[in-house]
Structures are given as structure tokens and as C-alpha cells.
Amino acid sequence: MAKNMPMVSWNNVSWSRVRQVHPAGLVAIILEAAVYVLAAQGAACFTTARVAERADVSIGSLYQYFPNKAVILFRLQTDEWRQTSGMMRDIHEDTCDPAPNRLRRFICSECGEAAVCVAHQ
């Protein structure tokens, strides 16, 4: 151990510092919480306060990355478009599977997405 370095005991460790998460991890936690709030409570009940509560972060931490709920929703939609584009590319490039099966895979995935959306309108 280096000289002049204080010993750390668990009695004086700040748990808020222990719980710190890398910014990318915190953003992922917030987005996951946002998806949960949307699926469980619907768009009408979607608020930044509910997302922060579900993510177990302070509202200030949420606002550090997402200034309002519109930005959260935009990010979720952008991520969804990116994921769908990748899936479409993979299905298109999968020439081992016949085209009707590939189309069915895509339609089924989109129907699953739509079921969540319709359930909370």
C-alpha cells in the first residue's frame, strides 16, 4: 500500500459513490425503465418522474441525459428504427432461408411490436 494513503473501511464508504454507473450504463438503465413505463402504464402516464423512479435514479440524473420526455421517446424510436433496419438487413441477406419464411419472420416481429403499442393506446 502506498504511503500516506488512508485505509478505507466499509463504515465510511459513500454508497452513492459505490453505486455510480458509467454514463452509457446509466443511459441504458433509463431507457430500459422508459420502455417498462410505456409498456406497463401507457403513453398517457409516461413522465420523466416515473421513468426516474423506475430506473432508481434522481430526476436530476435523468435530466442530465434527457432534458424532457420527448427526447427519451425520440431516442427509443431511433433505437427501434436502428434495430429494425438491422433485422431487415439480416433477413434480406439470409439467402439460406426461402423468401416467404424471411418475410414471415419480419411480419411476426413487427406484429409483436404492434401488440405492445395497441395494448396501451
Salt bridges, closest charged atoms under 4 A:
ASP56 OD2 - ARG19 NH2 3.21
ASP79 OD1 - ARG75 NE 3.05
ASP79 OD1 - ARG82 NH1 3.36
ASP94 OD2 - ARG105 NH1 3.13
ASP97 OD2 - ARG105 NH1 2.80
